[in-house]
Amino acid sequence: MNPELTRWTGPEGLPRFDRIEDHDLAPAFERELATAEAAMEAIAANPEQPTFANTVATLETAEDGLNRVLSIFYTLASVDSNPAREALQRDFAPRLAAYNSKTGMDPRLFARVKAVADTADSLPPDDRRITELALRGLTRSGAGLDAAARDRMAEIRARMAVLTTQFSQNVLADERDYVLPVPDDRLAGLPDWLLGSMRAAARERGLTGQIVTLSRSLIVPFLEHAGDRALREVAFRAWAARGSGQGAGGQATNNLPLVAEILALRHERARLLGYADFAAYKLEPEMAGDADRVAGLLEQVWEPASRRVAEDEAKLTALLRDDGINDVLQPWDWRLYAERLRRREHDFDADQVKPYLTLDAMLGAMMDVAHRLFGLEFQPFDAPLWSPDARAWRITRNGQLMAIFVGDYFARPSKRSGAWCSSLQVQHKIGAGQRPIVVNVCNFTPPEAPGAPAFLSWDDARTLFHEFGHATHHILSDVTWPSISGTAVAQDFVELPSQLYEHWLEQPAVLDAHARHHQTGEPLPPGLRDRLLAAGKANAGFSTTEYLESALVDLAFHRGDPPADPMAAQSRILASLDAPQAVPMRHATPHFSHVFSGDSYASGYYSYLWSEVMDADAFAAFTETGDIFDPVTARRLENAILSRGGSAPADQLWLAFRDRMPGVDALLRGRGLA
């Protein structure tokens, strides 16, 4: 077996990705899976009386080697997929599900952990917390069920692993394979920077001219600028068709049968565990607690958002008429006319800002905020990563290593769409301890040519800050045990640090220091900056409504009996909301990867809004001091939330920072919907 998969020898303890070949992955997985199985069996079969040390603490390290191999594999599979890695995913998924079923439903492990939990009051807080969580995890996995129910639960988990893996691969295939050539005589309205990106995308695929792909960083600006309505419709329909059987892959990438089966199996699993439905099962350990509270929040925001959409739709339809188009406003029209309306009402053109928003400038802003808030310092270094696009930094504070940070920012055909934060290893204090290796991945439009600057949209810059907000949760983690490290928190709490970090991007002090013209070095003019910030709330009705539609459909899918026909159910749900036809779901069911590529956000897509209620109030804690970098507040944020991981329930962590629970008013003001 290639030792590089478990004994990382690269600079600063990174894996040497240049020494890892696809054929190395399966042997490493085989060995480390067997090692983990043996370690778990040794804990379960231990004849000694169960103690924290010989049971719960030992569980924390039993899967170390397997986790190291999988962290490399899943990183590669998401940032640089290929047929070999996709085949390995399909092979690994059911085997991991079988392993997790065997260990997660082992009645011997359940009995041992329960015996420790029964006497956990005498343990230190972190030890008591991981004991409680271990017992909860085993209980929710089905370890307390009878043998027949455990067998059925194992079958469900194995099948779910296959279905969710196939769902992800189908979406990626449709995104990767679609190309829309745009002839030279149909380029009206497209700015030079976008044309450059479209031509670069063509060259990357060995084509000439300019193309549109389904990378969000390309198709969204195309829909915002393209004057050719017929081409906008073609591009939008392709984007909306991902995973539906109508996309680039045809029926071979049709996710709809998979979705129906996933929903049915989730419901069955919840019922086996004694819950009314999957939403009740999923939401029990979250801050929200139950589906009624989630629905209450979503509905509270739906009314002002839909009212704003109706107001904007009337204005956009008038602009459509001005172009001589006697038709209803369509989804492929909204972004174009919303941009025109924003220019008119705010005297603002987003293209004027782009020269000031280079990736390097915004990375500088992101790091400066981290330094001013938390004292973090960044030193770049060379490392053999998976792509020349990826880069690495050593993060220190007062000379002490805090983390290794890797950023991979440009779209590639082989990369999964979207943006995310993950970790190759998490912080803990076992033995000599270890510091985290954190990865941020985005899909920004690459520069036109090597050495040229990469320009970001305002949304891109927000995404950059968002993902680094997640990274701070790992970087500042200071707990004993890996199972409660970093972002190992309630799903509806995990977005708080990421969404909170976005607020600093919007501050004039940050923009004035870092948003500088890529050629002249001049700062963003104050007038343009103020118009940018004012225009940021334009189209808030659209962005809020498309998100709420997805969150409400997700919640409805998992409440009560599962729908046999998910697309018919999606239509009924949207009709019951009187959802505007021109504002479709942000993530329609066939490509709703948050919900159907795994369970993390299933019945949990609401969590972005739940966290936003808190992040608006959390940033107010800074502004109330008169200093957005107030050191006392920053220290309290770190000590109460960012360093604590999952060492206490989310509501306790929040109250330690803010002393009271927040209301929705700050969120509505922040979105311009109050």
Secondary structure, DSSP 8 states (H G I E B T S, - for coil): --GGGTS--SGGG---GGG--HHHHHHHHHHHHHHHHHHHHHHHT--S---IIIIIHHHTTTTHHHHHHHHHHHHHHHHS--HHHHHHHHHHHHHHHHHHHHHHT-HHHHHHHHHHHTTGGGS-HHHHHHHHHHHHHHHHHTTTS-HHHHHHHHHHHHHHHHHHHHHHHHHHHHHHH--EEE-GGG-TT--HHHHHHHHHHHHHTT--SEEE-S-HHHHHHHHHH---HHHHHHHHHHHHTTTTTSSTTGGGG--HHHHHHHHHHHHHHHHHTT-SSHHHHHHTTSSS-SHHHHHHHHHHHHHHHHHHHHHHHHHHHHHHHHTT--S---HHHHHHHHHHHHHHHH---HHHHGGG-BHHHHHHHHHHHHHHHH--EEEEE----SSTT-EEEEEEETTEEEEEEEEEEE--TTS-SS-EEEEEE--B-STT-B--EEEEEEEE---SSTTS--B--HHHHHHHHHHHHHHHHHHT---S-GGGSTT-S-TTTTHHHHHHHHHHHT-HHHHHHH-B-TTT--B--HHHHHHHHHHTTTTHHHHHHHHHHHHHHHHHHTSSS--SSHHHHHHHHHHHTT--TTS--SS-GGG-HHHHSSSTTTTTTTHHHHHHHHHHHHHHHHHTTT-TT-HHHHHHHIIIIITTTTSS-HHHHHHHHHSS---SHHHHHHTT--
